[in-house]
Structures are given as C-alpha cells and as structure tokens.
Amino acid sequence: MRALISVSDKSGVENFAKELVALGYEIISTGGTYKKLQDAGIAVIEANEVTKFPECFEGRVKTLNPYIHGGILHRRDKQSHLDQAKELGVEGIDLVCVNLYPFKATIEKTDDFDEIIENIDIGGPAMVRSAAKNFDSVIIVTDVADYDTVLNNLKNNTNTVEFRRDMMIKAFEHTAAYDSMIANYMNGRFNDGFGDYQFITGKKSFQTRYGENPHQKGALYEFDNHFTNNFKQVKGEASFNNINDVNGALKIASSFGDENAVCIVKHGNPCGFAIKESLLESYTEALKCDPVSAFGGVVAVNGVVTKELAEKMNEIFLEVVMAADFDAEALEVFEKKKRLKLFAQGGTKLVMSNDSHDFKHVDGGFVYQNADCICDGEVHNAQQKSELTATAQEMKDLEIAWKVAGLTKSNCVVYVKDSAMVAVGMGMTSRVDAAQCALKKAKEMDLDVSGAAMASEAFFPFRDSIDAAAAAGVKAIIEPGGSIRDDEVIEAANEHGISLYFTTVRHFLH
C-alpha cells in the first residue's frame, strides 16, 4: 500500500505519516512536506523518484505525471486497468492526503499579484479530484481534522465504501470552494466583483430541526467561520426562524458601538429599541414600545446579561436572547424558562461580520449587490434644511431613528424619544401608512410621541407625513431627500417648527 502526502498545512502530518507507516504504507511526498517527514526520521519516497522526472519550473510541476495520476486513478476492479498498470510500471496509490496552497491567506496579506498567482494550487486540486473520482479504491484526505478518523477506520477494518464516499464528497466540496474563491477574487480585482458567474460558498455550521416551516429542511451555513467564532448555543437549539430574527436584532443592536443598546425583534422587524445608562434600563424602555409584539420575541443585548436583567426578562415569554455574554447567575435565572433559547458571542459587545456583499434569492436565481452600509457620519454630516436646529438630544434620537429605519423593512418610519424607540411602522406599501400605523400603535400603547425625532429611510413624496408628524408633536425629522416636492416638505417643517435634515442617502430594505 502507498500513500501520497503533500500538504500546505503541515500540522499533525508527522504523526499521521508515522501511523500510516506502522499500518504498512509506503509514503510518497513532495517539497516541504517531504523535507519535514524526512527530518522527522520517517521513511519517505520523494515524488520525482516515482515520476522519473524532476520537479521543474520552480516547483510549478511536481505531481502532474501519469505515474502519480495513473497510480491514483486506475480501477482496481477492472483487470484491463490492472494489466495496463503493470505493463506501464504504474504502482497503485491507495491514499492521498492533500490540502491546498494558502490562497486565502495570501490575498489577505498582500496585493502582490505575482505572489497571489504563485499561491494558486494546480497539482493539488488535480490529485484531490483524481482520488475523489476513484473513491471506490482510494481514500482522499483534505482536512487535518480527519487524520484520526482515517487512522481509526484503517485500524478497525472499517475502511468501507461509505466512509470513502463521505471523504470523496468532502474533497469535491474542498476543491469547489477553492476554485470559487479564486474566481471571485479575480472578478473582484478585474471586474468590480460582478463577473459572468458569482459563486456563493458557505460551510455548514449546523443543521436546524427544520426550515421556515416543519415540512422544509434547513441548515445554517457560514462565511469565514463567522458563526463558529461568534455564535455559541448556550441554551436550547437555534431554529431557522430564530437565526433570521437574531440576525435582524443583532444588526441593529451592534450598530451602536459600545453603547448599551437593546433591540427586541418579532418576525425580523424591531418592536422595541433603546439606549440608556444601563442594559437593564435599556431593555425596560425598549419593551415599552410594543410589549404585545415582544411576547415570544427575540432580544439582542449589546453587552453582558446580568442576574438583574435576566430576572426582568423572565417576566414575559421570550423566544431567544442573544447577547455578548451571560453572567453565571443570569444563566441560573434563565434555567427556569425551559423554552427560552440563549445564544452568546463570548465577548463584551456584539459584533457583526460586515459582509462586503449581499444577495437575495429570486425564483430561478439571485440578485447580488454591494452590502448596504449605514455610516455614523450620515447623521452628523446631514444637511440641515429647516430654519430650526435640532438639540443635542434630538440629534441623538435622529441618529438612532435613522439607523433603525435603515435596518428595517421598507417602507419604514421610526419615532425615537429620549434614546428609546416609541413607535415604528414597517413593511408598508405606503410611507403615509407606515407613519400613521406607527402613531396608531403608539397611541394604543399609551406612549407619548410629542418631542420625538422621526426618521424615514427614503424621502417623503408629499408634505402630508410632515403634517401628521407635527400633529403628533414630532420635533425633528431626518430623511434622504430627493423628492421633486422637497421644497413643500421643507416648507411644512418650517411651518410646524420642526428641524429637518437630509442625508442624501437612501436605505431601502426589501
């Protein structure tokens, strides 16, 4: 039996090779892997002894040779293949252990195109694909984490076709993700990120019990280990819908830096938000916005949940609490709630991955775009259009309202007072309806909107929403501007003594 080992990530490779030798394998290797194994005192054959041809072109060609690929690819169940292998002097290779040149690490550390090109693996993917294609006879190993599994199967005579098939699938996933990364990088560098093909690849983080509904299957896939590093299931199991809701709450709560932001979400939309002196106060104020919708909702806490906050949260039924982390005493409190799910990131404040691009599924494909960014400067640099200037607190409220509006389904209008959301209308076909729906809800909740700041993520096409806001007592408004009737909107704000700001940036979210 022979094994070919040629790895970029050399962690654990010495022990793996030693164990294979003990099981009766001859080891073939190349380049740095060959040297590392040889230095460790492991009997190893250099690849050029097998290929009968030296490595050439500065190592660009090492294993692209019939003695290598013939040894991997010939079928052991066909006598004609065995006869031809014997005739050609091709010896079988029964295990291939390859992981690829570090293309991702290279593009993260340098913009030098020559260096980047040299870190595109050619022979490696070819060997991986050859071994995967012939999985009926050959074991393909592409992940350091699989070394022990492979050895255990060999030692326990459980090297079954089903096991090799699993390794084959993993190998093709490995090369597909690798080639996709290269293609996307090249399109990003030369085609502004929008080439003829767009490849979206993610690694499965975990399977959900079902999808959006019980008759659908679902799973969470991640980019760059984001969820592996930043999503800990502290209590309970995340469902498909939980993940969507957590994402909505997390985006809003984490967009306020180190502030004590708390966001409550129901079905992906915010029904409560506040920033106060403490997280407990923030949650208490956020809950006032719409406690009815908050029942069974998802809460994102931009900080560490304490016992006191946990006790307050336990007063109603919540589906999920997502926080930077939880105190041990808080976890004890939450144990009383059997249906509550807790997720943490393991830090002191919430973080987002800040993906550079965004996409949405449509029937038969997907639309793809640069990710939207709601920058802090949009409010501070907004153009004052009114005669009246907002106070410092009103500017803070405008900032909160603007960010929440930009991260909420359009059409959306948000009202914020004293750093707490007091009304929100979202997902409406009419901006007037969104504004009026928010005010109607606030009235039902007995919330005083007078003195509030209001934000709309897109321009007001008519002055009627300004008139309605004035009737409710709104004192400051922020919107993108850009309507052909902007002058009428500005005139209305001045008539009512409202400070009005245009950001010139629209944030539709559909």
C-alpha positions in Angstrom: 0.0 0.0 0.0 1.2 3.5 -0.8 0.1 6.9 0.5 0.9 10.3 -1.2 1.1 13.1 1.3 1.6 16.7 0.1 0.2 19.4 2.4 0.3 23.1 2.8 -1.0 22.9 6.4 1.6 20.6 8.0 0.1 20.5 11.5 -0.2 16.8 12.6 1.3 15.5 9.4 4.3 13.8 11.1 2.2 11.7 13.4 -0.3 10.9 10.6 2.6 9.6 8.4 4.1 7.6 11.3 0.8 5.9 11.9 0.4 5.1 8.2 3.9 3.6 8.1 3.1 1.5 11.1 0.0 0.2 9.2 2.2 -0.9 6.3 2.0 2.2 4.0 4.9 3.5 1.9 4.9 7.3 1.9 5.4 9.4 -1.2 5.8 13.1 -0.7 6.9 16.4 -2.3 8.7 19.6 -1.5 8.4 21.0 2.0 6.3 18.0 3.2 8.9 15.6 2.0 11.6 17.5 3.9 9.5 17.7 7.1 8.8 14.0 7.1 12.4 13.1 6.3 13.7 15.4 9.1 11.3 13.5 11.5 13.0 10.2 10.6 10.1 8.9 8.6 10.8 6.6 5.6 9.6 8.7 2.7 10.0 8.5 -1.1 10.3 11.8 -3.0 7.8 12.2 -5.8 10.4 12.6 -8.5 11.5 9.0 -7.8 8.0 7.9 -8.7 7.5 10.2 -11.7 11.0 9.6 -13.0 11.1 13.3 -13.8 12.5 16.1 -11.7 10.4 18.9 -10.2 10.6 21.8 -12.6 9.7 25.4 -13.3 10.3 26.5 -9.7 8.1 23.7 -8.3 5.1 24.5 -10.5 5.2 21.0 -11.9 5.8 18.2 -9.4 2.9 15.6 -9.5 1.3 16.2 -12.9 2.5 12.9 -14.2 1.0 9.6 -15.3 2.9 7.7 -12.7 1.1 9.7 -10.0 -2.3 10.1 -11.6 -2.2 6.6 -13.1 -1.4 5.2 -9.6 -4.4 7.1 -8.2 -6.9 6.7 -11.0 -6.6 3.2 -12.3 -9.5 1.0 -11.3 -8.7 -2.0 -9.1 -11.9 -3.8 -10.1 -11.1 -3.9 -13.8 -8.5 -6.4 -15.0 -7.7 -4.4 -18.1 -6.7 -1.4 -15.8 -4.6 -3.7 -13.6 -2.9 -5.3 -16.7 -2.1 -1.8 -18.2 -0.8 -0.5 -14.9 1.6 -3.5 -14.7 2.6 -3.0 -18.3 3.3 0.7 -17.8 5.1 0.2 -14.5 2.4 2.2 -12.6 2.1 1.3 -8.9 -1.1 1.9 -7.1 -1.5 4.9 -4.7 -4.2 4.0 -2.1 -4.4 7.1 0.0 -4.0 10.7 -1.0 -3.5 13.4 1.7 -3.5 16.9 0.2 -4.5 20.3 1.3 -4.0 23.2 -1.0 -1.8 26.3 -1.3 -3.0 29.0 1.1 -4.7 31.3 -1.5 -7.0 32.9 1.1 -4.2 33.7 3.5 -2.1 35.2 0.6 -4.8 37.6 -0.6 -5.4 38.7 3.0 -1.8 39.6 3.5 -0.7 41.0 0.1 -1.8 42.7 -3.1 1.2 41.5 -5.0 -0.4 39.8 -8.0 2.7 37.7 -8.8 2.7 36.2 -5.3 -1.0 35.7 -5.5 -0.7 33.8 -8.7 2.0 31.5 -7.3 -0.3 30.6 -4.5 -2.9 29.1 -6.8 -2.5 25.3 -6.5 -2.7 23.3 -9.7 -1.3 19.8 -8.9 -3.0 19.7 -5.5 -6.6 20.0 -6.8 -5.8 17.6 -9.6 -4.7 14.9 -7.2 -7.7 15.6 -4.9 -10.1 15.2 -7.8 -8.3 12.1 -9.1 -8.5 10.4 -5.7 -12.1 11.5 -5.1 -13.1 10.2 -8.5 -11.6 6.8 -7.7 -13.0 6.7 -4.1 -14.1 3.1 -4.6 -10.4 2.2 -4.2 -8.7 5.3 -2.8 -9.0 7.3 0.4 -8.8 11.1 -0.1 -7.9 13.2 2.9 -8.2 17.0 2.6 -8.8 18.1 6.3 -6.3 17.9 9.1 -9.2 17.3 11.4 -9.9 13.9 9.6 -6.5 12.3 10.3 -7.7 10.5 13.4 -10.9 9.4 11.8 -8.9 7.9 8.8 -6.5 6.1 11.1 -9.3 4.7 13.2 -11.1 3.3 10.2 -7.9 1.8 8.9 -7.0 0.2 12.3 -10.5 -1.1 12.8 -11.0 -2.5 9.3 -13.9 -0.1 8.8 -12.5 1.4 5.6 -15.8 1.0 3.9 -17.0 2.4 0.6 -19.5 4.5 2.5 -16.6 6.1 4.5 -14.6 6.7 1.4 -17.7 8.2 -0.3 -18.1 10.7 2.6 -14.4 11.7 2.1 -15.0 12.0 -1.6 -17.9 14.4 -1.1 -15.8 16.5 1.3 -12.9 16.5 -1.3 -15.1 17.9 -4.1 -16.5 20.5 -1.7 -12.9 21.4 -0.9 -11.8 22.0 -4.5 -15.1 23.6 -5.5 -14.8 26.2 -2.6 -11.1 26.7 -3.5 -11.8 27.4 -7.2 -14.8 29.6 -6.3 -12.7 31.7 -4.1 -10.1 32.2 -6.8 -12.8 33.1 -9.4 -14.5 35.5 -7.1 -11.1 37.2 -6.2 -10.2 37.6 -9.9 -13.7 39.1 -10.7 -13.3 41.4 -7.7 -9.9 42.5 -8.8 -10.7 43.0 -12.5 -14.5 43.1 -13.0 -15.6 45.1 -10.0 -16.9 41.9 -8.3 -19.5 41.3 -11.0 -18.3 38.7 -13.4 -20.2 36.4 -15.7 -20.5 34.0 -12.7 -20.9 34.7 -9.0 -20.0 31.9 -6.5 -21.5 31.9 -3.1 -20.0 29.2 -0.8 -20.5 28.6 2.9 -19.6 25.9 5.3 -22.4 24.2 7.2 -22.3 25.4 10.8 -25.2 23.3 12.0 -28.5 21.7 10.8 -31.7 23.2 12.0 -34.6 20.9 13.0 -36.5 22.2 10.0 -36.7 25.2 7.8 -39.1 28.1 7.9 -41.9 25.6 8.2 -41.9 22.0 9.6 -42.1 20.4 6.1 -38.9 22.2 5.0 -35.3 21.2 5.7 -32.9 23.8 6.9 -29.3 24.5 7.9 -27.0 27.4 8.8 -24.0 28.0 6.5 -21.2 30.4 7.4 -18.6 32.5 5.7 -15.1 32.6 7.2 -16.1 30.7 10.4 -18.2 33.7 11.5 -20.7 31.6 13.4 -18.2 29.1 14.7 -16.3 32.0 16.3 -19.2 34.2 17.2 -22.3 32.1 17.8 -22.5 29.9 20.9 -25.7 28.0 21.7 -25.7 28.5 25.4 -29.2 27.1 26.0 -31.5 25.5 23.5 -31.2 24.8 19.8 -31.5 27.6 17.2 -34.2 27.2 14.6 -34.2 28.5 11.1 -36.6 31.4 12.1 -34.6 32.1 15.2 -31.5 32.7 13.1 -33.3 35.1 10.9 -34.7 37.0 13.8 -31.4 37.1 15.7 -29.7 38.5 12.6 -32.2 41.4 12.4 -31.9 42.2 16.1 -28.1 41.8 16.1 -27.6 44.1 13.1 -29.5 46.9 14.9 -28.1 46.4 18.4 -24.5 46.0 17.3 -24.5 49.1 15.1 -24.2 51.4 18.1 -20.6 50.6 19.1 -20.0 50.3 22.8 -23.4 51.8 23.8 -25.9 50.0 25.9 -28.2 49.1 23.0 -31.0 46.6 23.4 -33.2 45.6 20.4 -36.4 43.5 20.5 -37.4 41.8 17.3 -40.5 39.9 16.1 -40.5 38.2 12.8 -37.4 40.0 11.7 -38.7 43.5 12.5 -37.9 45.7 15.5 -40.7 46.2 18.0 -38.5 47.8 20.7 -35.2 49.6 20.9 -33.4 51.8 23.5 -30.0 53.1 24.7 -29.9 54.1 28.3 -27.4 54.3 31.2 -27.6 50.5 31.9 -28.7 47.5 29.9 -31.5 46.9 32.4 -32.9 50.3 31.8 -32.4 49.9 28.0 -34.4 46.7 28.0 -37.1 48.2 30.2 -37.5 51.2 27.9 -37.3 49.1 24.7 -40.1 46.8 26.0 -42.5 49.7 26.4 -42.6 50.4 22.7 -44.7 47.3 22.0 -44.8 44.7 24.8 -47.6 42.8 23.0 -45.4 42.1 19.9 -42.3 41.5 22.2 -44.1 38.4 23.7 -42.4 35.4 22.1 -39.8 37.8 20.5 -36.0 37.9 20.1 -33.8 40.2 22.2 -30.3 41.3 21.2 -28.3 42.8 24.1 -25.1 44.8 23.3 -23.3 43.7 26.4 -23.3 41.1 29.1 -26.6 40.0 30.7 -26.6 40.2 34.5 -28.8 38.4 37.0 -30.9 41.6 37.4 -31.5 41.9 33.7 -32.3 38.2 33.4 -34.9 38.5 36.1 -36.5 41.3 34.3 -36.6 39.4 31.0 -38.1 36.4 32.7 -41.3 38.4 33.4 -42.5 37.7 29.9 -42.1 34.8 27.4 -39.2 35.4 25.1 -38.1 33.0 22.4 -34.4 34.0 22.2 -31.9 36.2 24.0 -28.7 37.0 22.0 -26.0 38.7 24.0 -22.3 39.3 24.0 -22.3 37.0 27.0 -24.2 36.0 30.2 -23.2 36.1 33.8 -23.3 32.7 35.6 -26.0 34.0 37.8 -28.0 35.1 34.8 -27.9 31.6 33.4 -29.2 30.2 36.6 -32.2 32.6 36.4 -32.9 31.6 32.8 -32.9 27.9 33.7 -36.4 28.4 34.9 -37.6 29.2 31.4 -37.5 25.8 29.6 -38.4 27.1 26.1 -36.1 30.1 26.2 -33.0 29.9 23.9 -29.8 31.7 24.7 -27.0 32.5 22.3 -23.8 34.3 23.1 -20.7 35.6 21.2 -18.3 35.2 24.1 -17.2 38.9 24.3 -18.2 42.1 25.9 -20.0 43.7 23.0 -21.9 42.3 20.0 -20.1 42.1 16.6 -21.2 41.6 13.0 -19.2 40.1 10.2 -19.8 43.2 8.0 -20.0 41.2 4.8 -18.9 43.2 1.7 -21.8 41.9 -0.4 -25.4 40.9 -0.1 -27.7 38.7 -2.1 -31.4 37.7 -2.2 -33.0 34.6 -3.7 -35.5 35.1 -6.5 -37.2 32.4 -8.4 -34.6 30.8 -10.7 -31.6 32.7 -9.3 -30.5 35.5 -7.1 -29.8 39.2 -7.2 -26.4 40.3 -5.9 -25.2 43.7 -4.7 -22.6 45.5 -2.6 -23.7 45.4 1.0 -25.5 48.5 2.3 -23.7 50.5 5.0 -25.3 52.9 7.4 -22.4 55.0 8.4 -22.2 57.1 11.6 -21.4 60.2 9.6 -24.7 60.1 7.7 -26.5 61.8 10.5 -23.7 64.1 11.7 -23.0 65.2 8.2 -26.6 65.5 7.1 -27.8 68.8 5.5 -29.9 71.0 7.7 -32.9 72.1 5.6 -35.0 73.8 8.2 -34.7 77.1 9.9 -34.7 75.3 13.3 -31.7 73.4 14.5 -32.1 70.2 16.4 -30.9 70.0 20.0 -28.1 67.6 21.1 -30.7 65.0 22.4 -32.8 65.4 19.2 -29.7 64.7 17.1 -29.0 61.6 19.2 -32.6 60.5 18.7 -32.3 61.2 14.9 -29.2 59.0 14.8 -31.0 56.1 16.5 -34.1 56.5 14.4 -32.1 56.7 11.2 -30.1 53.5 11.9 -33.1 51.6 13.0 -35.1 52.8 9.9 -32.2 51.7 7.6 -32.2 48.2 9.1 -36.0 47.7 9.0 -38.2 46.6 6.1 -39.3 49.3 3.8 -41.5 51.4 3.7 -40.4 52.3 7.2 -40.9 55.3 9.6 -39.3 55.3 13.1 -40.0 57.6 16.0 -37.5 57.9 18.8 -37.7 59.9 22.1 -35.0 60.2 24.7 -32.9 57.5 23.0 -35.8 55.0 23.0 -38.0 53.9 20.1 -41.6 54.9 20.8 -43.2 53.9 17.5 -42.4 52.1 14.3 -44.2 51.4 11.1 -42.6 49.0 8.7 -43.1 46.9 5.6 -45.9 49.1 4.3 -46.8 49.8 0.7 -47.3 53.4 1.5 -45.0 55.7 3.5 -48.0 57.6 4.8 -49.4 54.3 6.1 -46.1 53.5 7.8 -46.1 56.8 9.6 -49.8 56.6 10.6 -49.5 52.9 11.6 -46.6 53.8 13.9 -48.6 56.6 15.5 -51.7 54.4 15.9 -49.7 51.8 17.7 -48.0 54.3 20.0 -51.5 55.6 20.9 -52.6 52.1 21.7 -49.5 51.6 23.9 -50.3 55.0 25.6 -46.8 56.3 24.5 -46.3 60.0 24.2 -44.7 60.8 20.9 -44.5 64.5 21.5 -41.0 65.8 21.3 -39.8 62.7 19.4 -37.5 62.5 16.4 -38.7 60.8 13.3 -36.7 59.0 10.5 -37.8 57.7 7.1 -35.3 55.5 5.2 -36.5 57.1 1.9 -37.8 60.5 1.0 -41.3 61.8 1.8 -43.0 62.3 -1.5 -45.6 64.7 -0.1 -45.8 67.0 2.9 -48.7 65.0 4.4 -46.4 62.9 6.6 -44.8 66.0 7.9 -48.2 67.4 8.8 -49.1 64.2 10.6 -45.8 64.2 12.5 -46.4 67.7 13.6 -49.9 66.9 14.8 -48.3 64.1 17.0 -45.7 66.6 18.4 -42.6 65.5 16.5 -39.8 68.0 16.8 -37.1 66.7 14.5 -37.1 64.7 11.2 -34.4 63.0 9.2 -34.8 61.6 5.7 -32.7 61.2 2.5 -34.4 64.0 0.5 -34.6 63.8 -3.3 -38.3 64.2 -3.9 -39.5 66.7 -6.6 -41.6 68.1 -3.7 -38.7 68.6 -1.3 -39.5 72.3 -1.1 -43.0 71.6 0.1 -41.7 69.2 2.7 -39.2 71.8 3.9 -41.9 74.5 4.0 -44.1 72.2 6.1 -41.3 71.6 8.6 -40.7 75.3 8.9 -44.4 76.0 9.4 -44.6 73.5 12.2 -41.3 74.5 13.9 -39.7 71.1 13.1 -35.9 70.7 12.5 -35.4 68.8 9.2 -32.3 67.1 7.9 -31.5 65.4 4.6 -28.8 62.7 4.5 -28.9 62.3 0.6 -28.6 58.6 1.2 -31.5 56.1 0.8 -31.6 52.8 2.7 -34.3 50.6 1.2 -34.5 47.1 2.7 -36.9 44.8 0.9 
